[in-house]
Amino acid sequence: MNKIVSTCLAAATALAAAIAPLTANSQATHNQGERTTLGITVTVEQQEIIAGPYARYAQKYLGVTAPLTDKVLHEVTSAKLFDVNDMPQHEDAAPTLATTPAVEPASPTHMNPARGFPRLTVDKTSAAAMSLEESARLAAEKIFSIRRSRFDLITGEVGENVFGGGLGSALAELNRLEEEYLSLFLGRETTSSVSRRYSVTPIRGRLTYTVCRFSETDGLLPHDDLSGIPMVLELQPAGDSPTVVLNTQPKPNPRAVAQLIPADMQGRLILDGTELSSGQFRIRQLGETVYVNP
């Protein structure tokens, strides 16, 4: 009898030893496949300012200040923090390629300035050479002349034969000319925006991540470029995660079923002390695994 019992115990021990590695490997693969990744979309607006040739005389002849040098400024206009697994698949779909347009015959371009060459300014109406300040003074006088002409059209002092659509076209052309002349003093401004997407996969023991860096002059920079201000993702526990209270086991046994309980975390995206976005997420790899008897 003792020999039979000993034989059964030895067989059970060998079976448990064989099952244990398989269970551990299966659990490790299960947890690895359920890692939560957080996505961050940041939109930055770029403002490019090109100083006008008469900028230094804007105060003297127009009574306004104007930028004296070219500059490029960036500003974060929006940011979004989200769980990548919750994002609809169509958002990652590749854009459909546009149909190639038909080739049109080239039009003559000899009347337009070649690329890389400056365009003839609107105030240049004579071949006579004059100083920069004198050119600025004449351009300012032209601005006030355009404004007087527009006022006379609106009040009916002149242009009695200009009415209906003709009046609108005349006013639109005066507005365009005024903008051209004003750009000689105030410069030109173009605005564009760019969006970039980043991702962070949290790991145990770390709750702060540098997503990227930002500079007002250079825009979004890599996370290791120390010339910019870090954009930081902070994670903090959002409360107790739900727990299984019935039939749980602190350690696995051959019949126990593993249950992963994700950790509820509060995420905050911060730039220079300002919160850009926030949200609550269930981070799987930061949670706990409990074993439940079937």
Summary of the structure (lengths in Angstrom):
residues: 294
radius of gyration: 34.9
end to end distance: 32.4
largest distance: 125.9
contacts: 700
relative contact order: 0.17
helix: 31%
strand: 32%
